[in-house]
Amino acid sequence: MRTGVKIAIWVAASVAAVVVAGGGVLAYANRPLSQSEADAAINERLVDTVTKKDPVSAALFATYDGRTGELHEYAAGTSSTKPATTDSPFHAASVGKTMLAAVYAQLVDEGRITLDDSISEHLDAETLDGLFTVDGTDHSGEVTFRHLLGHTSGIADYFEGPVLRGPSMIDIVTDDPDRAFTPEDLLAFSRENQTPVAAPGEEFAYSDSGYILLGLALERIEQQPYADVLHGRIFAPLGMRDSHLLTDHGTGTDILPLTVRGVDLSDRAALSVDWAGGGVVTTLSDLVTFTRAFTSAELFSPEMLAELTTFTGQYDTGIHYGLGVMQFRFAELSPMLFSMTDMHGAVGSTGTYALYDPENDRIYVANYGSLDFAQKAIEELIQLRLLVERIAA
């Protein structure tokens, strides 16, 4: 799941906000802060977000310093009728794509697949029918795992892609939030209402539909449900006890609110719209744990980490993509951010992210739980990062 607003636009807005904030933010950014001062400033921003910036009802943030081993977590707002805490579970949206990519890296290490294997070797013709037909030619036999992981397969995007007829997927889930979707339903939407963007390998085009195919192929390879694959390969080995793929949608999910156009889907069946595109429920600490393991190649070989983090795809100006991993090059986004080091990791459309700053060995994780807050979430990332980087050593 992702937003229809280009991320570069979010960052441009955030840079403008920094300037408007009196020029004082950047000019003041070099004054060291104590940890307690930074904690107070971060908490103040989160409280301000949930009290003044509709539609966010809860905001979570964490930062982990790999040099010192220090983890700092923050929470503000409410979950239904109780206060949100740093342990509150939340839906991570497209952050789950990075977890799926980690599993594929493991399969390559095990010699069970290569990234350049054709998807048609693992999925039947009926599943692929019509999804890769461009100008009358079916290109499904040319589509590889690398294409799908890197969003260069050419397949349409059921979640935000243009439709030939009828309502968009976002219209459908907000108009009928109790409607449930199977992976096959999501592919059928692309097949019946959309056209491919291009032939495989011709251009970068972000697609949730492609990740549905990756999830289905993984189930065929592993001979078990995708939820069990994630548990056995990611969550259990890393001790992520509070993480799981959401499969029981509806009342009783007990996760933080997740709003789309003001409609809370956290306890509605329509949240099944994500699945392998990012249907993971997790917590701040679990997501820090995963990001540490991913960026240190604990889950797979250093060679596969290099493959996943080779950012050859361009999402937009300053936003690059590898295989299941997004990179922010802040100096490309704005000259005002020339001193801000690059970060990479996972970004979800609901104001959720898990990003790593390799130069400073620091992880940033957050969740705001609203598709309508995606732009502001990136603005907050920059503001919060400025605060964290001012903490005196």
C-alpha positions in Angstrom: 0.0 0.0 0.0 1.3 3.4 -0.9 0.1 6.9 -1.5 -0.6 8.6 -4.8 1.4 11.7 -3.7 5.0 11.5 -5.0 7.5 11.3 -2.1 9.6 14.1 -3.6 6.7 16.4 -3.2 6.4 15.4 0.5 10.1 16.3 1.0 9.8 19.5 -0.9 7.0 20.5 1.4 9.0 19.5 4.4 12.0 21.6 3.3 9.7 24.6 2.8 8.3 24.1 6.2 11.8 24.1 7.7 12.5 27.4 6.0 9.1 28.9 7.1 9.8 27.8 10.6 11.9 30.9 10.9 15.1 29.9 9.2 15.7 29.3 12.9 15.5 25.5 12.6 18.5 25.1 10.3 20.4 28.0 11.9 19.7 26.6 15.3 20.4 23.0 14.3 24.1 23.1 15.4 23.3 23.8 19.1 23.9 20.6 21.0 21.0 19.2 23.0 21.1 16.9 26.0 19.2 13.6 25.8 16.5 15.0 28.1 16.1 18.2 26.0 15.8 16.1 22.8 13.3 13.8 24.5 11.2 16.7 25.5 11.3 18.3 22.1 10.4 15.0 20.3 7.5 14.3 22.7 6.3 17.9 22.1 6.2 17.3 18.3 4.4 14.1 18.6 1.8 15.6 21.0 1.4 18.5 18.7 0.8 16.1 15.8 -2.0 14.2 17.5 -3.7 17.2 19.0 -3.5 19.7 16.1 -3.1 17.8 12.9 -6.1 15.8 11.9 -6.5 12.9 11.1 -3.7 11.4 13.2 -4.9 10.0 16.6 -1.6 8.3 17.6 2.0 8.9 16.7 5.0 6.7 17.4 8.7 7.3 16.9 11.9 5.5 17.8 15.6 6.0 17.1 18.4 3.5 17.6 22.1 4.4 17.7 24.2 1.5 16.5 27.3 3.0 18.0 26.1 3.1 21.6 23.2 0.5 21.4 20.8 3.1 22.8 17.1 2.8 21.8 14.8 5.7 22.5 11.0 5.3 21.9 8.2 7.8 22.1 4.4 7.7 21.8 1.5 10.1 21.9 -2.2 10.0 21.3 -4.8 7.2 21.8 -5.7 3.8 20.5 -9.5 3.6 20.6 -10.1 4.7 24.2 -6.7 3.9 25.7 -3.5 5.8 25.4 -1.1 4.7 22.7 2.2 3.4 24.0 5.6 2.5 22.6 4.4 -1.1 22.6 1.2 -0.5 20.6 0.9 -2.7 17.5 0.4 -1.0 14.2 -0.1 -1.9 10.5 3.2 -1.2 8.7 1.9 -0.8 5.1 4.6 -1.1 2.5 7.3 -1.6 5.1 6.3 -5.3 4.6 7.8 -5.2 1.1 11.3 -5.1 2.6 10.5 -8.2 4.7 9.4 -10.0 1.6 12.6 -9.0 -0.2 14.6 -10.4 2.7 12.9 -13.8 2.2 13.8 -13.8 -1.5 17.4 -13.0 -0.6 17.4 -16.0 1.7 16.1 -18.2 -1.1 18.9 -17.0 -3.4 21.5 -17.8 -0.7 20.1 -21.3 -0.3 20.4 -21.9 -4.1 16.7 -22.5 -4.5 16.1 -19.6 -6.9 18.0 -16.8 -8.7 16.8 -13.3 -9.0 16.7 -13.7 -12.7 14.4 -16.7 -12.7 11.1 -16.2 -14.6 8.0 -15.8 -12.5 6.3 -18.1 -15.0 8.3 -21.0 -13.6 6.4 -20.7 -10.4 3.0 -19.3 -11.3 0.5 -20.7 -13.8 -0.6 -19.0 -16.9 -4.1 -18.3 -15.6 -2.6 -16.3 -12.7 -0.4 -14.2 -15.1 -3.0 -13.9 -17.9 -3.4 -10.3 -19.1 -1.1 -8.8 -16.5 1.9 -8.3 -18.9 0.3 -8.0 -22.3 1.6 -4.9 -24.1 0.4 -4.1 -27.6 -0.9 -7.6 -28.0 2.2 -9.4 -26.9 2.3 -11.4 -23.7 5.5 -10.7 -21.9 4.8 -12.8 -18.8 7.6 -15.3 -19.7 10.1 -12.5 -19.5 9.2 -11.3 -16.0 11.8 -12.1 -13.3 11.9 -11.9 -9.6 14.3 -9.0 -10.0 11.8 -7.1 -12.1 9.0 -7.6 -9.6 11.2 -6.8 -6.5 12.6 -3.7 -8.2 9.2 -2.5 -9.8 10.4 -2.8 -13.3 8.1 -5.6 -14.5 5.7 -3.2 -16.1 2.6 -4.6 -14.3 -0.1 -2.1 -13.3 -0.6 -1.0 -9.7 -4.0 -2.0 -8.3 -3.8 0.3 -5.3 -3.1 3.7 -6.9 -2.7 3.1 -10.6 -5.1 4.7 -13.1 -8.2 2.6 -14.0 -9.9 2.3 -17.4 -13.3 2.2 -15.9 -15.2 2.3 -12.6 -13.9 3.4 -9.2 -10.3 3.2 -8.1 -9.2 0.8 -5.4 -9.0 3.6 -2.9 -12.6 4.5 -3.8 -13.7 0.9 -3.3 -12.1 0.4 0.2 -13.4 3.7 1.5 -16.9 3.3 0.1 -17.2 -0.3 1.3 -14.7 -0.8 4.2 -16.3 -4.2 5.0 -15.4 -5.7 1.7 -12.7 -8.4 1.9 -10.1 -9.1 -0.8 -8.1 -12.2 -1.7 -4.8 -12.0 -3.5 -6.6 -13.2 -6.6 -9.2 -10.4 -6.3 -6.4 -7.8 -6.3 -4.8 -9.3 -9.4 -8.2 -9.5 -11.1 -8.7 -5.8 -10.4 -5.5 -5.0 -12.3 -6.3 -7.5 -15.1 -9.9 -6.2 -15.7 -9.5 -2.4 -14.9 -5.9 -1.5 -15.8 -3.3 -1.9 -18.5 0.4 -2.6 -18.0 2.8 0.4 -17.8 5.5 -1.0 -20.1 7.2 -4.2 -21.2 9.4 -5.9 -18.5 12.7 -4.0 -17.9 11.7 -0.9 -19.8 10.9 1.5 -16.9 10.4 1.8 -13.1 6.8 1.8 -12.1 5.9 1.1 -8.4 3.4 -1.7 -8.2 1.6 -3.4 -5.3 0.3 -5.9 -7.9 3.8 -7.1 -8.5 4.3 -7.9 -4.9 1.1 -9.9 -4.8 2.6 -12.1 -7.5 5.8 -12.4 -5.4 3.7 -13.5 -2.4 1.9 -16.1 -4.4 5.1 -17.4 -5.9 6.7 -17.6 -2.4 3.8 -19.7 -1.2 4.3 -22.1 -4.1 8.1 -22.3 -3.5 7.8 -22.8 0.3 4.6 -24.8 0.1 3.0 -22.9 3.0 1.0 -19.7 3.6 2.8 -16.4 3.3 2.0 -15.7 7.0 3.8 -18.8 8.0 6.8 -18.0 5.7 7.3 -14.7 7.4 6.9 -16.2 10.9 9.4 -19.0 10.2 12.0 -17.0 8.3 11.8 -13.5 9.8 9.8 -13.1 13.0 10.7 -16.2 15.0 14.5 -16.1 14.2 14.7 -12.5 15.2 12.5 -12.8 18.3 9.9 -10.4 16.8 7.1 -11.7 19.1 4.7 -8.9 18.4 4.8 -9.1 14.6 2.6 -11.1 12.3 1.0 -10.9 8.9 -2.6 -9.7 9.4 -4.9 -12.5 8.3 -7.9 -12.0 10.5 -9.3 -8.7 9.3 -12.2 -7.0 11.1 -13.2 -6.5 14.7 -10.7 -7.6 17.3 -7.4 -6.7 15.4 -6.4 -4.4 18.3 -4.0 -2.3 16.3 -3.7 1.5 16.2 -6.1 3.3 13.9 -5.3 3.3 10.2 -7.3 5.9 8.2 -7.8 6.4 4.5 -9.7 9.5 3.5 -10.8 9.7 7.2 -12.2 6.1 7.3 -10.5 3.9 9.9 -9.7 0.5 8.4 -7.9 -0.9 11.3 -10.9 -3.2 12.3 -12.5 -3.5 8.8 -12.2 -6.3 6.3 -11.0 -3.9 3.5 -7.6 -3.8 5.2 -7.0 -7.1 3.4 -6.2 -4.9 0.4 -2.5 -5.1 1.3 -1.4 -8.8 1.9 2.1 -9.3 0.4 2.2 -5.6 -0.6 2.6 -4.8 3.1 0.1 -6.4 5.4 2.4 -6.8 8.4 1.4 -5.8 12.0 4.4 -4.9 14.1 5.7 -2.6 16.9 8.5 0.0 17.2 11.0 -2.3 18.9 10.3 -5.2 16.5 10.7 -2.9 13.5 14.0 -1.7 14.9 15.1 -5.3 15.4 14.2 -6.1 11.8 16.0 -3.1 10.4 19.1 -3.8 12.4 19.1 -7.4 11.1 18.4 -6.4 7.5 21.1 -3.7 7.3 23.8 -5.8 8.9 23.0 -8.8 6.6 22.1 -11.0 9.6 19.3 -12.6 7.7 21.2 -13.2 4.5 24.6 -12.9 2.9 26.5 -9.6 2.5 26.4 -10.2 -1.3 22.6 -10.3 -1.2 22.5 -7.1 0.9 24.6 -5.5 -1.8 22.1 -6.7 -4.5 19.0 -5.4 -2.6 20.6 -2.0 -1.9 21.9 -1.3 -5.4 19.6 1.7 -6.1 19.2 1.6 -9.9 15.5 2.5 -10.0 14.4 6.1 -9.7 11.1 6.7 -8.0 11.4 10.5 -8.3 14.0 13.2 -7.9 16.2 12.2 -5.0 14.2 9.0 -4.3 15.8 5.8 -5.6 14.8 2.1 -5.3 16.8 -1.1 -5.1 15.0 -4.5 -4.6 12.4 -4.0 -1.9 14.3 -1.1 -0.4 13.9 2.7 -0.9 16.7 5.3 -0.7 16.5 9.0 0.1 19.3 11.2 -1.2 18.5 14.4 0.6 21.1 16.5 -1.1 19.3 15.8 -4.4 16.0 16.7 -3.0 17.0 20.2 -1.8 20.3 22.2 -1.6 19.1 23.1 1.9 19.6 19.5 3.0 23.2 19.2 1.6 24.6 18.1 5.0 21.9 15.5 5.6 23.3 12.0 4.9 21.4 9.5 2.7 19.1 7.0 4.3 17.5 3.7 3.0 15.0 1.3 4.2 11.2 0.9 4.0 8.4 3.5 3.7 4.7 2.9 4.0 1.9 5.1 2.7 0.3 5.5 6.1 3.2 7.6 7.6 5.2 4.5 8.5 8.9 4.2 7.9 11.9 2.2 9.0 15.0 4.0 7.7 18.8 3.5 8.2 21.5 6.2 8.1 24.6 4.1 7.4 27.0 7.0 7.8 26.0 7.5 11.4 24.8 4.0 12.1 21.3 5.1 13.2 17.8 3.8 12.6 14.6 5.8 12.5 11.2 4.2 12.9 7.8 5.9 13.0 4.1 5.3 12.5 1.3 7.9 12.1 -1.4 5.6 10.8 -3.0 7.7 8.1 -2.8 7.7 4.4 -3.8 11.4 4.6 -0.8 12.2 6.7 1.8 10.8 4.3 3.2 14.2 3.3 3.4 15.5 6.8 5.1 12.3 8.0 8.1 13.0 5.8 8.2 16.6 7.1 8.2 15.2 10.6 11.0 12.8 9.7 13.3 15.7 8.7 12.3 17.7 11.8 12.8 14.8 14.2 16.1 13.8 12.6 17.4 17.4 13.1 16.6 17.0 16.8 18.2 13.6 17.1 21.4 14.7 15.4 21.8 17.6 17.8 22.1 15.3 20.8 25.5 15.9 22.4 27.8 12.9 22.2 
